[in-house]
Amino acid sequence: MAQDNLERYLPLTESTYYILLALVEPLHGYAVMQRIEGMSEGQVRVGAGTLYNALPLLLKEGLIAQVDEDSRRKYYHLTPKGKAVLLRQIERLVVMARNGQQIRESLG
């Protein structure tokens, strides 16, 4: 997978980042919303409208795949492409955090 091909997805929105982060394991929609709120320590809440608009786009782009379905729920999981995009975003955030920490320390 070409690196420049992944760059077109970056930077991820906060909501998309957390959706992909939550889907490192198979989850259904409501569980994704709960996981995001927990992971972000309550700082990010992805509503049903946001999530259910994002899922078809992420499916279409091949970043996630539907991996299971029961009578009431569809389960989604990251694809290899989705993992690569997520890792690239994490790299970007690490650099941003490092720069922010340096400035924070200099401001004292």
C-alpha positions, -999 to +999 in steps of 0.1 A: +000+000+000+016+032-011+023+058+016+010+087-005-023+068-010-028+068+028-020+105+030-052+114+013-071+103+044-050+125+068-055+143+090-084+124+104-112+142+121-114+136+158-145+115+154-131+094+126-099+089+146-118+076+176-141+054+155-110+037+139-093+035+173-124+018+188-126-007+159-092-023+166-115-051+178-149-060+163-177-039+178-213-029+170-223+007+167-235+014+202-204-003+217-183+020+195-200+050+210-194+037+245-158+028+238-150+062+224-165+080+254-144+057+277-112+060+258-114+097+256-122+100+293-155+116+284-139+143+263-153+130+230-188+118+225-197+105+190-235+106+186-255+081+167-260+104+137-223+110+134-214+074+137-241+060+114-231+086+087-194+078+091-197+040+090-208+037+053-181+061+042-154+042+061-168+009+046-167+025+011-131+036+015-121+002+027-109+014+061-134-009+080-153-040+071-185-055+084-174-088+101-206-101+116-243-094+119-270-107+142-307-099+142-301-065+158-265-055+152-238-052+127-202-056+138-173-037+123-135-041+124-105-023+110-091-035+077-054-036+070-058-003+051-076+011+081-049+000+105-022+017+082-042+049+082-047+048+119-010+042+126-001+071+103-025+094+122-010+082+156+024+091+143+012+126+134-004+130+169+028+118+186+048+146+168+021+171+177+021+161+214+059+162+215+059+197+201+031+208+224+049+194+254+081+213+245+062+246+243+043+238+275+076+233+293+090+265+280+060+285+291+064+271+325 
